[in-house]
Amino acid sequence: MLPEYDADVLFLMTEHLTADFKASNPESLSFLKRPIWSQLKAVQNNQVYKVNWTVGGVIGANRIIDDLSKYLVKKGSQE
């Protein structure tokens, strides 16, 4: 089903991955090298970002806004 969710950009929250998954993927995003992931536009275009959005409330909202700005807003277009 993963190819059905073929987004232009992927944000991955790796804090909630299981211990077994982390053990089999010592590099936090190494699973992106598997063939099924390579079919996705975001992976092909190097638009996959590891984020920590595990905090709720104002702090969590600010983290999301900061990351969206960092990864999606082109430099020079913030003026």
C-alpha atoms as one frame of an Amber mdcrd trajectory, in Angstrom:
protein
   0.000   0.000   0.000   2.957   2.317   0.417   3.082   3.354  -3.261  -0.540
   4.546  -2.950   0.747   7.267  -0.613   3.292   8.619  -3.071   3.834  12.095
  -1.614   6.252  14.720  -2.873   7.695  15.114   0.631   7.836  12.678   3.567
   8.285  13.573   7.223   9.250  10.569   9.332   8.898  10.433  13.095  11.390
   7.735  14.067  10.987   8.102  17.839   8.053   5.653  17.882   9.648   2.854
  15.874   9.776  -0.495  17.652  12.990  -1.758  19.215  13.065  -4.654  16.711
  12.785  -2.256  13.787  15.517  -0.021  15.190  17.761  -3.055  15.743  17.343
  -4.188  12.131  17.867  -0.612  10.850  20.773   0.835  12.865  20.908   3.988
  10.739  17.668   5.813  11.464  16.616   6.103   7.800  18.448   3.076   6.348
  15.136   1.372   5.539  14.696   3.963   2.755  17.261   1.961   0.754  14.830
  -0.951   0.423  13.324  -1.372  -3.060   9.740  -0.439  -2.191  10.851   2.929
  -0.818  12.914   3.732  -3.893   9.679   3.852  -5.920   8.418   6.902  -4.019
   8.820  10.413  -5.451   9.960  11.837  -2.123  12.780   9.289  -1.837  13.800
   9.697  -5.482  13.934  13.486  -5.041  15.707  13.351  -1.660  12.740  14.974
   0.072  12.552  12.741   3.166  13.106  14.358   6.544  13.457  12.905  10.019
  11.499  15.012  12.498  10.669  14.933  16.206   7.043  15.940  16.532   6.332
  13.913  19.675   5.546  16.882  21.928   2.022  18.279  21.975   0.683  21.744
  22.677   2.446  24.946  21.785   5.928  23.401  21.838   4.855  20.643  19.454
   3.116  23.103  17.144   6.240  25.265  17.058   8.405  22.250  16.193   6.138
  21.402  13.270   6.093  24.986  12.013   9.886  25.255  12.354  10.426  22.019
  10.411   7.938  22.933   7.690   9.672  26.265   7.272  13.127  24.673   7.275
  12.311  21.965   4.733   9.611  23.476   2.510  10.275  27.207   2.269  12.940
  28.061  -0.267  15.651  30.346   1.007  15.173  33.901  -0.180  11.379  33.531
  -0.444  10.762  34.353   3.225  11.046  38.103   2.694
